[in-house]
C-alpha cells in the first residue's frame, strides 16, 4: 500500500481537500511499520505545499 500512496498522492496534490482525504486513507492502509516511511516520503515531497495537512494527518501517530 505504500507504493500505492506514492502513486496516488501526487495525482491528487492539486486539491488540498482531496490530498487530505487520500493521505488519511493511506495512513490507515499502510502497514504500521511503514507509517514513518510514509511520513518521511510525504515531508520530502509535499511539505512545501501542505505542511499544515501533513502535521495534522500525522499528529495522531505515536512515535
N, C-alpha and C positions, 0 to 999 in steps of 0.2 A: 504493500500500500504506500510505502514511502516513495517508490518510483512513480506511482500514480499521482501523488501530491506534487512531485517535481514537474509533471506534465500539465496538470490542471491549474495549479495556482498561477503560473504565468499567463495562461489563457484568460483568466478572469480578473487579472490585476487592473484592468481598465475601469472597474467599478468597485468602489470601496465597500459597498454593502455586499456585493456578490463575493468579493475576496474574503470578507469577514465570515460569511456563511460557509464557504468552501474550506477555509482554514479550520474552522471549528469542526467540520466533518472529518477533515484529515487528521486532526489531533486525536479524535476519538477512534479513528480506524487504524492508525499505525500501531505497531507493537509497542508495548510500554517502554522497552529498551531503545526504541527509535525516536522517542519524543524529543530527546535532547539533540539528536542529529537533525531532526526536522526544524527545531528552533534555530540551530546554527545556520542551516541552509536558508531558512526564511530571513534571518537577520542579514546574511550576506547578499541576498537578492532583493529584499523588499523594505529594509529598514529605512532607506532614504525616502521611500514613497509612503509607507504606512507604519511609522514607528508606534503610533498610538494603538493601532489594531493589533500589532504583534504583542505589545506589552499587555493589553487586555486579554488576548487569547491565551497567552502562556502564563498569566498571573496565577491561575489556579493550579498549575503544575508544581507539585512538590519537588524541590531539587534534592 
